[in-house]
């Protein structure tokens, strides 16, 4: 079975990208892997002093955005196998790595 990887981040562009990926998967009889990347931005650490950073909050925000994107795109009702993936790191790096074994990579407008 072929695979389509799509980047999602909760933005309107990523919802449209996921809808496109689902439609394309239906035509190709493929599965979709919806990847949401997260990381702790350097600015969260302040000016270098020991600042408590709740790393889990960044992961939870990304998880919420991923779930919302799946819901808005109708992934659960689509009849297409859509696997949500949540990974820590830079989105471009993670998408390229995931797409190595895929037939198509779909991204939004970012």
N, C-alpha and C positions, 0 to 999 in steps of 0.2 A: 504494500500500500504506500502511496506517495504521501509526503508530508509538506505542510505549509506552516512556516513560522511567521508569527505576527507580533510586532511590538505594541504593547498597550501600556498606557500611563494614566488613564482616566480622562484624557482630553477628548474633545469632540472629534478631533482628527483620528485618534486611536480607536474610537468607537466605529467610525466609518471604515477604518482599515480592517478591523475585526469583521465587520459585516461583509466587506469585500472578500476577505479570506474565507469566510464561511461559504459564501456563494460560489467562490472558485473551487473550494473543496468539494462541494456538492457536485459540480460539473466533472471534476477529476476523480471522484470517488477517493478523496484523500482525507487525511486527518489534519487537525489544526493544533498547533502548540502556541498558546498565547503567553508570551513572556513579558513579565513586568520586572524591571530592574530597580533596585534601590541602593542607596549608599548614604552615608552620613557626610554632608558637605563640610568642608574645612571651616566654614564660617560658624558652624555650630559649636566649635571649640573655643570661640572667643579670641582673645589676643594672646593665647599661649599659656595662660595661667590654668591651673587645674579647675576646669569647669565641668560640673557633672552633666553628662550627656546621656539621655535616655535613648540608647540605640534601638531598643524594642519599639519605641514610638515611630521611628522612621520605617521600620519593617511593617508595622501595623498599618500605617498610612498607605504604603504601597499595596498591601494585601487588600485593604478596603477599596482602593482605586481599581485593582484588578477585578475584584468581585463586582463592583459597580459597572465596569466596562462590559463584563460578561453578561450581566443582566440587561443593560441598555441595548446591547447588540443582539439579544435574543439567543445567545449561544446554547442555553439549556434546552430550548424548544426547537432547535434548528434541525435535529436529526443527524447532525454531523458530530463526530467525535472531536471534542475540544478539550484539550488538556491544559489547565492553567499551570504556569511555571512562575515562581517567585524566586529571584536570584539577587544576591548582593554583588554589586560591582557597577561599572560603567555600562550604560545601555548599549552603546555601539559595540563594545568588545563582546558583551554577552550575546547580542543578537548575531554577530558574525560567527561566533563559536557555535551557537545553536543551529545556524543556517548551513553549516558545513555538510550536515547529513540530510538537509531538506531539499526539496525540489523548487521551492519558491520562498522568498522572504518578502513580507509585506510590512510597510511602515506608514505612518501618517504623515503629517506635514512638518514635523520637527526636524 
